[in-house]
Amino acid sequence: MTIGSKNLAPAELDKIEDSVLVEELKKAKEELFNLRFQSATGQLESHGRLRAVKRDIARIYTIIRERELGIRAVPVAAAKPATKAKKSEAAETAAETAEPEAKKGA
């Protein structure tokens, strides 16, 4: 996914997992650093790129924060492993309750 493109629209970012968002954020920050360096040395050709990358960084931060606050839903792919963990916890709890009953009967 390229930084500063239409791929980073909020609708597209909703489909991306948190770990991938963090990676995209790192890439965007690196690109912003490089663009600022180019600007300082006079090598930057498109100054609009700075603005686009800054906006992408802000979008990513917004999506991450909204997920933390529960305003935005976490993608379905990221939510599935959590439900499996709950099922395994329920199975462990059921097994623990069955063990004392088996000992009482013995």
C-alpha positions in Angstrom: 0.0 0.0 0.0 1.5 3.3 -1.0 1.5 6.2 1.4 -0.5 9.3 0.2 -2.8 7.3 -2.0 -6.5 6.6 -2.1 -5.7 3.2 -0.6 -5.5 4.9 2.8 -9.1 6.1 2.8 -10.9 5.5 6.2 -13.1 2.8 4.6 -10.0 0.9 3.5 -8.2 1.4 6.8 -11.2 -0.2 8.6 -10.4 -3.5 6.9 -6.8 -3.6 8.0 -5.7 -5.2 11.2 -3.9 -3.2 14.0 -0.5 -4.8 13.4 -0.6 -3.9 9.7 -1.7 -0.4 10.6 1.3 0.0 12.9 3.6 -1.1 10.0 1.9 1.4 7.7 2.5 4.1 10.3 6.2 3.3 10.5 6.5 3.4 6.7 4.6 6.8 6.6 6.9 8.2 9.3 10.0 7.1 7.5 8.7 8.6 4.2 7.9 11.9 6.0 11.4 12.0 7.4 12.9 11.5 4.0 10.7 14.1 2.5 11.6 16.6 5.1 15.3 15.8 4.5 14.8 16.4 0.8 13.1 19.6 1.5 15.9 20.9 3.7 18.5 20.1 1.1 16.5 21.5 -1.8 15.9 18.2 -3.6 12.1 17.9 -3.0 10.2 18.2 -6.2 6.6 17.9 -5.0 5.8 19.7 -1.8 2.2 18.4 -1.9 3.6 15.0 -1.0 4.5 16.3 2.5 0.9 17.3 3.1 -0.4 14.0 1.8 1.9 11.9 4.0 1.1 14.0 7.1 -2.6 13.4 6.5 -2.1 9.7 6.1 -0.3 9.6 9.4 -3.1 11.5 11.0 -5.7 9.0 9.5 -3.8 6.0 10.8 -3.5 7.5 14.3 -7.2 8.3 14.2 -8.3 4.8 13.3 -6.0 3.3 16.0 -7.4 5.6 18.6 -11.0 5.1 17.6 -10.5 1.3 17.9 -9.0 1.8 21.4 -12.0 3.8 22.5 -14.5 1.3 20.9 -15.8 3.8 18.4 -14.7 1.8 15.4 -15.0 -2.0 15.1 -11.9 -4.1 14.9 -11.7 -6.0 11.6 -13.4 -9.4 11.5 -10.1 -11.3 10.8 -8.6 -9.9 14.0 -11.7 -10.6 16.1 -11.9 -14.4 15.2 -8.8 -15.5 17.2 -10.2 -13.8 20.3 -13.4 -15.9 20.0 -11.3 -19.1 19.8 -9.5 -18.1 22.9 -12.8 -17.6 24.7 -13.9 -21.0 23.6 -10.8 -22.7 24.9 -11.1 -20.9 28.2 -14.7 -22.1 28.5 -13.5 -25.7 27.7 -10.8 -25.4 30.4 -13.3 -24.2 33.0 -15.6 -27.0 32.2 -12.8 -29.5 32.5 -11.8 -28.1 35.9 -15.3 -28.3 37.2 -15.6 -31.9 35.9 -12.4 -33.0 37.7 -13.6 -32.2 41.3 -16.9 -34.0 40.6 -15.1 -37.1 39.4 -12.9 -37.1 42.5 -16.0 -36.8 44.8 -17.6 -39.9 43.1 -14.4 -42.0 43.6 
